[in-house]
Amino acid sequence: MTHAGVRATGSAMGSAFLIGAGGLGVAAAEALALGGVARLTAADPDEVALSNLHRQACYTLDDVGRPKAERLGAYLASLRSDLVFTPLPLRLKSVEALVAAAAGHDILLDGSDNAATRFAANDAALALGIPLVHGAALGLRGQVMTILPGITACLRCLFESPPEAEGPVCRDAGVLGPLAGEIGWRMGLEGIKLLRGEGRGLPSVGRMTTVDLNRGRRRVVEVGRRPDCLCQNTGS
């Protein structure tokens, strides 16, 4: 593997580790499965709730009360019988836990809904030297950014550290279902291109793609590397 992506082998290609089987995660997983990923691991400790269904399109009323990661696997199996899927019903919030769980995967995708996990995913990807596709959505706004360790800016170049007080999260502030679908699919598409070895040409490599459905705007903003950031001395 190189930081530009992973070469496809045979009819399926590479492996991806996904954090979160919520609105972003299920859309990203569907895109990855349909795009040909060979192996996918999804980590999520939660069970499907009735309030999830408007933005987590792979789940049905019959899934309410059942583990999300397990039900996501069942849905993906209906799309791709040859996909190797591993559900992890775990809450992975520390860098060490994420490094241990994601080791051996080609790319990492983060669809979590809190700052602590996002920064842990950032640092785990840097430690492993694998690309990270970051996604976030709240209300009518979302963002996607692809991080190539040792090459592009990372989350710490933008924000340095997680906020002392956690801001609003999806379960409290809500997110429009179609927005979760768009951000998740964008994440999955970026993952597919990484696995095809097309990483450097992705719209969100070294940039933050933002979506504002309230104004109907989609923008791509250049993100520079911070000279004293951890990512400056990470990667090959």
N, C-alpha and C positions, 0 to 999 in steps of 0.2 A: 504494500500500500504506500502511496505518497500522499502528501497533504492536498494534492489536487483532486484526489478521489481514489477509487478502487476499480481495478479492471474487472469487467464482467467475465464470468466463466460459465460456459454452457448457456442454457436457456434462463437460468436464474443467477442472481449476482449478489455477492457480499452479504454482510450482516449488519443489523441496526439494533441499537438499544434505545428504547423509548421510555421516557419518564412521564407517566400520566396516561390514564385511559379515560380522560374526560372529553370535553368538547374538542380541544385541539388534538389530543392524542388519537381519538378514534378516526378523525379525518386524515391525520398524517399516516396512521397505520393502514387505512384503506388505500391511500395513494401509493404507499410503499408496496403493499401486496399486489396491487394491480400493475405497478411499474416493474415488478420482477425481482424484488428482494428475495434472497434465498432463505435467510434466517432472521427472525424478528423476536426480540424479547421485550415485553412490556411490564413495567412495574407500577402498580397502583394498589394501595391497601383498602380502598373503599368498596362499598357495595352500591349497586345501582339504586337510585332513588327516583321517585315519581317526578320530582322537580328537575331531574337531569334530562328528561326525554326530549325536550324541545331543542336542545343543543348537542345531544350525544346520539346521533342518528342511527347508530348500529344497534341500540338497545330497544326492547319492546316492553310492554306491560308485564309480560311473562318473566322478564329478567329482574324486575324490581325485588330488591332484597338479596340478590345473588352477587358474587364477587365480580367486579368490573373486568379485571384482567382475564378471568376465566371466560366470561361471556364474550369479550372481544375476540378471544381465540376461536370460539365457536362460530362467530360471525365471519371471521376471516377464512376459516376452513370451508365455508360455503362458497367462497370466491376462488380459493386456490387450494386444491387438495395437496399440492406438493410443498406448500409453505411450511417450514419448520418454525413453529411458534412456541415460545415458552412464557407462561404467565408467572409473574412474581407478585404475590399479594403482600408487598412490603412497602413501608414508608422509608425511602432512602433520602435522608436529608444531610448526612455528613459526606464530606469529600471522600473519606476512607471507605465508607460503605458503597458509594457510587463507583469508585475505582475498582473495588473488588467485584462488584456485580457486572460492570460494563467491560471488564478486561476480556480480550478476545473478540470484541466486536469492532467493526470497521468505522462506524459512525455513531454519534450520540445525538438524540433529539430530545429537547426538553419542552414539554407541554404542561409543566407544573403551574400552580396558581399562587406561589408565594416567593418572595425575594430570597429567603434563605436557601431554598432548594435551587433556585436559578443560579445563584452564585456558587453553590456547591457543584452544580453541573458544569459551570464554566471552569472551575478549578480542576475538576476531575478530568475533563477533556484535555486541559493543558498538561496534566500529569501523565495521562495516557498517550498524548501526542496524536489524538484522533480528532477529526472535525466535529464541531458542535453546531447543530441547527437550533437556535433559540427562537421561541415563539411566545407571545403573550397577547391576551385579549381581555378587555373589560368594557362593558357598556357597548358603545358603538365604535371603539377604537382598538386597533391591534397593531402588532409589529412582528417582523421576522428579521433575523440576522444570522448569517453563517460565519462561523469563526474557524479559521485554519491556524492551529497552534504554530507559533514561530513566524507567521506570515502576515496575519491580519490583526486588527484591533480585537480585543475581547470585551466582555462586559465591564471589567474593572477599568479599562481605558475610558469607558463612558462614565461610570458611576463610582469607581474606586472600591466601594464596600456597600453591603446592604444597609438600608435605612435602619436607624435605631428603633423606630416604631413602624410596624408593618402597616402598609396602606390597605385600602379596601380590596377584598378578594371577590372572586366570581360568585361564591355562594351567598355573599352579602349584598354586593352591588349589582350583580346580574351581568349577563352578556347576551347580546342578540344572537340567536341560533345561527343565522346565515354568516355572521362575522366569524364565529368559531369555526365554521366549515371552511371559509375562505382562508383564514390564517393556517389552519391545520393542513389543508391541501397544499398551500404554498410551502409549508415545512416539508411535507412529503415529497413534493416535486424537487425541492432543493436536495433532499436526501438521495433521490433517484439519480440526479445528475452527478452528485458526489460519487456514488457507487459506479457510475459509468466513466469516471475519470474526467469529468467536465467541471470540476470544482472552481477553477479560477475564472470561469466565464459566467458564474451564477450572478443574478441580479443583486443578491444580498451578501455577496462576499466582500468584506471591507466596507459594507454599507448597511444602513438600517432601512428596510422597506416598511413604511407606515401606511395604514389603512384607516381612513376616517369616513365611516358610512354616513355620519350626520351631514357632512359637507360633500360627500361623494368624491373624495380625493384619495389618491394613492401616490405617495411620494417616495423617492429613493434619496437618502441623505448619506453623504460620504462621512465615514468615521475614521479618524486618525488614531494611530497608536500612541499611547502616552509613554514618553521616554523611560520613566521609572516603573512601568507596570511589570507585573510578573510575566506577562506573555512575551516580553522582549527577549527573555532568555530561555524560552520554552520551545520545544519542537526541533525539527531537524531541517 
